[in-house]
Amino acid sequence: MGMLKNILHVDDDPDIREIALIALETVSGFSVVQCSSGQEALNCVEEVQPDLILLDVMMPDMDGEQTFQSIQKIKGFDSTPVIFVTAKAHEEAISALLQKGAAGVVTKPFDPMTLGEQVQAIWTRTRAERQP
């Protein structure tokens, strides 16, 4: 595990996916694979081998938290950092997600020019915390 390169981004909203793709690939130079549902993310996570997962909280069928719990059960992904993306920016919602094991929380609407920096900062902090 060296630098942050591969990000799996899961969001059911095509407009958000498009903005995030520009923010993360074009602006910040990450390699991004996008999924439009939790189930799709579960189907492709092993193939993608993401360094980090950016996960929308509010999705139909399987929400972000259920997706997160399911991904953690897949061998080798129990410690992959997950950053939740949510429109619920109040403290209780954010701290609840962090208590469930999220590496961080990004609130919507996010700034496409700084999203990559936010993600990188959370990644760096998470790695520092996990060093023995």
HELIX and SHEET records of a PDB file:
HELIX    1   1 PRO A   14  LEU A   21  1                                   8    
HELIX    2   2 ILE A   22  VAL A   27  3                                   6    
HELIX    3   3 GLY A   38  VAL A   48  1                                  11    
HELIX    4   4 GLY A   64  GLN A   72  1                                   9    
HELIX    5   5 GLU A   91  GLN A   99  1                                   9    
HELIX    6   6 LEU A  115  ARG A  130  1                                  16    
SHEET    1   A 5 SER A  31  CYS A  35  0                                        
SHEET    2   A 5 ASN A   6  VAL A  10  1                                        
SHEET    3   A 5 LEU A  52  ASP A  56  1                                        
SHEET    4   A 5 VAL A  82  THR A  86  1                                        
SHEET    5   A 5 GLY A 104  THR A 107  1                                        
END                                                                             
